[in-house]
Amino acid sequence: MATALQRYRFTVEDLAQMVQAGIIPPEKRVELLAGEIVEMTPISPRHAACVDRVANRLFGLVRDRAILRIQSPVTLPPASQPQPDLALLRPREDFYASSHPGPADVLLLVEVAESSRSYDLGVKVPLYAQAGIPEVWVLDLETERLLVFREPSPQGYKLQRLCTGGDRIAPLAFPDLEVTAGELFPGGTGSSR
């Protein structure tokens, strides 16, 4: 008779204790997603260039109106702590030194999808919706399309928009900060106001 394997689900606290105890080295790139510890895929030069391009563009626009974080944890209690490529966060005097930001702190999350496209769209975006993250942008490097997700619900995002090339988009939190989809990709074109 076959025995079913027991799976153990980890919490955000469990992950922190494993890192602190040295079970998971701090330099190891992992995410906690729905209780499972997942090793992150290596970052290609093109992926890194896209993250840098979006970060430079958004930082130039938001300045001191938000905190821009790059590839750092966001806590989605009780059992998820993803590391989105970029996060625009509500300003906080301590820059989140006392704790990682949670759903109420997030204005916009950005994921750059290359080899992780199906995982980003099938696992991470639904987790973000369930946590109430108001807006997520997924930059699909293969197709050079920007997928915008808004209006989170437990069942997923109610509003999804596809942007390409010269399509203009602004974060919900900053409707005055418009960019074109094309300028966010490596070698991108397009102008913004």
N, C-alpha and C positions, 0 to 999 in steps of 0.2 A: 504494500500500500504506500503510495506516494505521500510525502509529508509536505504541506504548504510551508514555504519559507516565510519567516517572520520579518517584516520590514519595520525599522525603527524610524520614526519621524523626529527630526530635531527642531528645537525652537531657536529663536534669536539668542536667548541666554545660553543655550547649549553650545552654539557656535562660538560665542565670545569666550566661554570657558575653555573650549578646545584650542582656540588660538592662544589664550593666555597660558595654558598648560604646555604649549609647544607641540600638541598633537597635530595641529595644522600650522605649519610655519607661516608667519605673517606675510612673507613674500609670495606665498602660494595664491594664485588667482582663483578664488572660489566664490560662488554665490549660494545663498540659501533660498531655495524656491519651493514653496509649499511643503516645507519640512525636509526636503532632500538637498544634500550638499552636492553641488554640481561644479566640476572644474570648468573654468572658462576657456574658450578657444584662444589660441595665440592671435595677437593683433598684427595684421598685415600692414605694410607701408601705406597702401591705399586707404585702409580703414583708419589708420592713425592720421593720415592727411585730411580725411573727411572730418574726423573729430576736431582736429586743430582748426580747420576752416570754419566749421560751425561755431566753435568756441570763440574764435576771433571775431566773427560776425556778430554773434549775440552779445559778447562782452562790449563791443563797440557801441551797441544799441542800448543796453540796459544800464551800463555803468554802475552807479550806486543804488539803483532802484531794485536790484535783486542780487543774490549771491549766485555766482556761476560755479558749479562743481563739476569736475571731470573725473569719470570712472571711480566714483566713491560710493560707499553704501548708502542706501535709503532703507529704513526699517519699516516693514509692513507687518505689524504684529499679527499673530504670535510666531509665525513660522516662515517668514520670508525676509530676506535681506539682499535684494538684487544690487548690482552695481551698474546702473545705466551709464551709457557713454557720457551723457551730459545731464545736468539737472539745474533748472532755474529755481531758486529757493527764496522764500520770504526773507528779507533782511533780518538778521539777528546780531546783536552786539558781539556775542562771543563766537560768531561764525561757526556755530554748532560744535564747539570744543567740548561741551559737556555731554552731548549725545548726538547720534546720527539723526538726521532729519526724518520725520515721519510723514504720513500722507497729508496732514494739515499744513505742513511746511512747503510742500511742493507746488510750484506754479506750472512747470512744464518739465517733462522727461523726454530725452532724445536717445534713441537707439540707432546705431549705424549697423545695418544688416549686410553682411557679406556671406560668409559660410553659415552664419547663425540665423538666417532669414526665417526659416520655418519655426525655429525655437522661439525667436523673438515674437513672432506673430501668434504662434499657437500656445505658448506658455506664459511669456512675460507680459504681453499686452493684456490678456485676460486677468492676470494677477493684479495689474495696475488698475484695471476697471473695478475689480472687486474691492480694492483698497480705497477707491474713491479719488484716485489721481485725476485731476480735472482735464489734463491734456497730455497726449503722447504723440511724438513725431517719430516715425520710423523711416530712415533714409535707406532705400534699397539700392545698394551700389551696383548690382547687376543690371537693373533696368533704369537707373537714375530717376526713380520716382520717389516722391515724398508722400507717405501715407500718414494722414492726420486723423487722430482719434480723439473724440470729445464726447461729453455727456456720459460719464461712467455710470454703470449700474452693476448689480451682482451678476447679471447675465452677459455683460460685456459693454462695449461702448455703443451708444445708440446712434451716434453720428460718426461717419467715416468719410473722409474726403481724399481724393487722389490728386496730387499736384505734380506738374511736370514743367520743365523749361521756364517760361516767363510767367507762369501762374503765381500770383501774389498771395502771401500768407503772413499773418501776424499772430503771435501768441495771444490767447484769450486774455491773459493778464495785462498785456500791453498792446492794445489794438492800434496804437499809433506807431508801432515799430514793425513796419512791413518789410519783408524780403521776398525775393523771387525764389522759387524752388531750385532753379538751375544754379544759382550762385552758391548753394550749400554743398554742392558736390565737387570733388577734385577736378580742376580744369573747368569748373562751372562758369557759366555766363549769366548774364542778366544784371539788371540794375535795380537798386532800391532807392526809395526816397529818403 
